[in-house]
Amino acid sequence: MNNQPELKRTLTLWQVIFLGLAWNTPMIYFSVFGVAYEGSNGFLTAAYIMAVLAVLFTGASYAIMAKKIPISGSAYTFAKKAIHPNAGFLVGWVLLLNYLFAPIIACITFGIFLHAEVPSVPAYVWIIGLIVLLAAIAIRGVNSSANISRLFVILQIIFMIVFCCYLAYGLLSTGGASSLMSAEPFLNVDMSLPVVLAGASIVVFSFLGFDTMTTLSEETIQPKKTIPKAIFIMIGIVAFLHVGTSYFIQTALPNLSFVDPDSAALELVGIVGGSILRSIFITVLIAAIFTQGLASVTSVSRLLYVMGRDSILPKKWFGFVHPTFKTPVINIVIASIISLLAIFISIDDAIRFVNFGALSAFFFVNICVISLFFKNQKRLSVLGIVTNMIFPLIGAAFIAWLLALLDLPTIMGGLAWVAAGTVYLIYLTKFFTRPLPNAESIEQQAPDQAKEAI
């Protein structure tokens, strides 16, 4: 009998959604606004619509896999069971880049903003303080994380709605009710597909939070139903906020210009609502950064836990669950220690690792759907071919295109990380002469679990 404490199923549908939104951070719209606006030549609405369409294909693949294999671990678990344990290891290894560096980005940004507001306090003080606070909350349990995430996510959504109301009021004041309706953000003679796709390649990273939801499968009530629903609801909420905000900005400020792309959001908010709205914006943005950091620490600790439980990483440490808190405390501490890198590296470097890890995982999740379809489907139906082969192929093609757009240093750094993982895999398998730990049980369980969900 296994007396090892296990994760506790307590999360409801909306708790999972808010944790995904917390990692995704709706306010990231403003963080990337300047770069996205320039990259799309101002056609933000079309760029976001294109990004939504692309993300829906990969989101559908995640929903399918979460239903068929309702186990924590995200793309790592999916690839391990749908393709091969060795492939799962490498996908999990690459995914670690995304999960380990996500809280680092939150810490860096937190330090930058608060140091700008209070110059007398060094950025590293804010960073260390945030790391300790995030660890303390994450250790207490996933419900604490979910409840705090819900509060701060709601604040972000309220701010974005208020911001749009400011823009709508300006339109009503100058042009009446008819000015609220315009086709320009969607159809414009100067708009071209390459420009829209270029913008979509930037803003697509505003929709990546659905991946974290699948790391919570073993702490979610009825995960086969809850996780797929949560994925689509979250994508819908983010799409509504980002497309809607872009529409009002383009309609109200068709000739918008700014001095610095990195601080364009501050200029935009100042133009729309003056110093009062700008002060509120900074406060809400800091809260958003905190929430994203909390969700990131929660998610990476679960991925490390699954890899430790499978003995891919040392099980004694990474597979440990605290008997009282029912959380992977050691993993949270490890993630917090790694987050101290926020003191020494730039946010650009951290983002490069996140981009490479996330997109690589997305590509393989699409492939996992196709692999399971051919392994378990005895007869091919039209609906099955569309949802389990054509849609994942479209999603994989789009993600591959985004990977190809990454700069050379990012690709080289990502490949170096993959090479290190390959060396570790060779060590674990003794030059592939023996299977990974638990590989036999993995291969036996995968077909049965998948068939139950088909």
Disulfide bonds with the S-S distance in Angstrom:
none
